[in-house]
Amino acid sequence: MQDADKVFLEYVVKALVDNPNDVKIDRTVDEMGVLITLTVNPADMGKIIGRMGNTAKAIRTLLRIIGMKNNARVNLKINEPEGSMRPERSESSPTQNPLKTVDQAMEDLRGI
């Protein structure tokens, strides 16, 4: 059964979301393996991703296990809905580190 991964993903995702009719799954196969693209209703994105991305990680892990059983490399891409609130990273300021060094924290305290 070649589409076992797609059937599994559809079953799991539709059980998690409030709008199962909005779930769209596309499966493509190339030389790199299988890529499954998931699109859900924007209101359901939080349920699919989970806290700290744990639900998405678990789904990806299970899909990889199904792929191993079928001798395929399976990857999951979750499409970000239009109008999402996630901030974009700019090229000019790569990663901003919110953590301060001890010296910076001491300077902040001296200013109080």
N, C-alpha and C positions, 0 to 999 in steps of 0.2 A: 504494500500500500504506500504509494509515493507521497500522498498528501496527508499522511498521518500527523505531521507537524501542524499543518494548517487547520485540520479538523480539531486537534487538541487545543490550539490557541483560540479558535472560535468558541469552543465550549467554555473554556476558562474565562475569557474576556466577557462573553455575554452573561455569565453568571455574576460577574463583579459589577457591571455597569447598570445604571438606571435606564439607559436608552439603548437596549440591545439592537434595535432596528438600524441604528446609526453606525454600527460596527462594520468596517470595511477592511478586508484582508487581501493583500496582493502577494503572490508568491512568484519569485523569479529564480531561475537556476542559471548559473554561469560557471566559468572555470574556477571561481573562488568558492563556490558552494551555493547554498540556498539563502536567499534574502527574503525575509517576510516583512512586509510593510503593513503596519497597523494604523488605522485611522479611526478615532472615536469622537463622539460628541465632545465639544470643549468642556461641558459641565462634568464630564466623567474622567477627565485627564488625571485628576488627583487620585482617583480610585485605582487607576491603572499604574501610575507611577509609585504611589504609596509614600509613606514617610521616609525621607532620606533616600528615596529611590529603591527601597527594599522590595516592594512588590514587583517592580519591573525587573530587578536583578533575579528574583526567584523565578519569574516566568522565563527569562532568558536562560537560566540554568537548566530548567526542565526541558526547554526546547533543544538545548545542546545535547542533553541526554537522549532525547528521541532521535536526534540527528546521528549520534554515535551508534545507536541501535540499527539505523538504516545506512550506515557508512557515508554520512553526509555532514558537512559543516553547516550549521544553521545559525543565522544571525537575525536578530529582530531589530527593526527600526520603527520607532514610534513617531508618527508625524505630529509635529507641533501645529495646533490649530491656528487659524487666522485670528489676529487680534490678541495673541497671548500677552501676558503681562511680564514675561521673563525679560530682564534687562539684557541688552546686547553688549558683548565685549568689544571695546574699541581697540584698534591696532596700536594707537599711540600710547595707551596706558594698559599694558598687558595685565598681569594679575596684581590686584591691589591687596596687600597684606594688611588685614585689620589688626594683627598682633603687633604689639610694640615691644621694643627691647626694654630691659630693666632701666637703662639710662633714660630712655624717652619717658617711661612711666614716672621716674623720679623727678624729671623736669616738669612734668605736668602737675605733680603734687606740690612742688616748690612754688608754682605759680598761684596756688590757691591761697 
